[in-house]
Amino acid sequence: MVRVPPVELALIFKAYAAQSRHAPKDITDLYNLLSIAFEYPADEIGGWKIGTAPVSGTRLDAARILHALADSARQSLIVVTSGVPADRLTALIRALVAMPVPGT
């Protein structure tokens, strides 16, 4: 049996990967994970705490990475080459990922 992580945990891992690897496939994976989280109730995808402020720990780190990605999505070569719609990616991040509190 293959264990599959909850969508939120996969999103957190993928946010770290996207930050360090700068690969278009990571942007595509982030987009797909966020799309799943948008379409399904939290209890069906293993929970979703990254959307509830305040976030802390790895969720906070991932939220920072994702919001930085949202801030630069239109100008990002990685997003452009991934084929992911930048405006939709930005909207999903803004809707589903809590904004990090300044100073945390």
NORDA-V900101 format. One record per pair of residues at least 6 apart in sequence whose ideal C-beta (glycine too) atoms are under 7 Angstrom apart, sorted by the first residue. I is the first residue (numbers start at 1). J is the second residue. If there is no record, write none. Layout:
I/J
I/J
This chain:
6/45
6/46
6/47
7/33
7/36
7/37
7/45
7/46
8/46
8/47
8/48
8/49
8/50
10/33
11/30
11/33
11/34
11/62
12/58
12/59
12/62
14/26
14/29
14/30
14/33
15/30
15/62
15/65
15/66
17/26
18/26
18/27
18/30
19/65
22/78
24/78
24/81
24/82
27/78
27/79
27/82
27/84
28/82
28/84
31/84
31/89
34/92
34/93
34/96
35/92
36/45
37/45
37/48
37/96
38/92
38/96
42/48
49/59
50/59
50/62
50/63
50/97
50/98
51/96
51/97
51/98
52/98
53/98
53/99
53/101
54/101
54/104
55/63
55/98
55/100
60/100
60/104
63/97
63/98
63/100
64/100
66/93
66/97
67/93
67/97
67/99
67/100
69/93
70/90
70/93
70/94
73/79
73/86
73/89
73/90
74/86
79/86
79/89
